[in-house]
């Protein structure tokens, strides 16, 4: 069976690229499928995530990413030009290859993939949640204009998704939002690695992991930590992620908690950092899934998480392997962190339950769902 994955780019550390690279590697190394990966960005750049030697890689070198720095009208013009090139190159590639299944990561190709006459089954997998996907929001435009464009953009998207042979989302919470569809199923992300040991949960370290962006809500976590550090000054918060960590370290310093918050760059040994910690905190405003929750739990750490859309409610069971917090409620986030700080026995027990419940995200279990899906389509 020939399966083509259309990804975009895997040149930097982010959850979507990590998951997709792990997925194609698993299929290439553990099945008799022939796996092809199509990229569009930065040909010649080294890949951040390794791909199996069994994966055949092609890069169209269209570089949509350079549009991010352009003014809106210039961006629209150049996007149209690049999209025409992309459509032509991808159509020719697929029609020549004649794959059995084409998987779109729901980027620019979703606008035309159903019209490619290559004979393959078309599958879309979304790594975002519906409410925050294709949201048009320009500060210089009136809100009603942003809302109008968002509605048109999403209506176009739904029209294309309905034509797919299968549409895959990451959480049951997100599944409930796609009321327009009858071709949607849930397959969550997986954890390819489980540590041989667990955290003791007795140290005085809290950990958070994610890109330094507005989405991850580290500004709210820093505000919550001001409260935590006043009650428990001997506890420390470590944040790890890609992006500009100095902005958030400066924010922590300005709020007089810079001596107990440490904003680190992304590290390759993140599991070691999990195992050194006793509590994991997710302060995101929204998520596609929130794989870092499952990763931390696999290390035997209880979590405190905003119940943002979408993922945390699927992954964490409140008061069993972690604690739910109302989205964006900084004071409650601080209170729940303090609760676990102050109740060591309960913290350890929740950590033990977290390690058990994370097993359902084992790579072999999740990838069997994908293999069943592909075999069923063919």
Secondary structure, 3 states (H helix, E strand, C coil): CEEEEEEECCCCCCHHHHHHHHHHHHHHHHCCCEEEEEECCCCCCCCCCCCCCCCEEEECCCCHHHHHHCCHHHHHHHHHHHHHHHHHHHHHHHHHHCCCEEEECCCHHHHCHHHCCCCCEEEEECCCCHHHCCCCCCCCCCHHHHHHHHHHHHHHHHHHHHCCCEEEECCHHHHCCCCCCCCEEECCCCECCCCCCCCCCCCCEEEEECCCCHHHCHHHHHHHHHHHHHHCCCCEEEEEECCCHHHHHHHHHHCCCCCCEEEEECCCCHHHHHHCCCEEEECCCCCCCCHHHHHHHHCCCEEEEECCCCCHHHHCCECCCEEEECCCCHHHHHHHHHHHHHCHHHHHHHHHHHHHHHHHHEHHHHHHHHHHHHHHHC
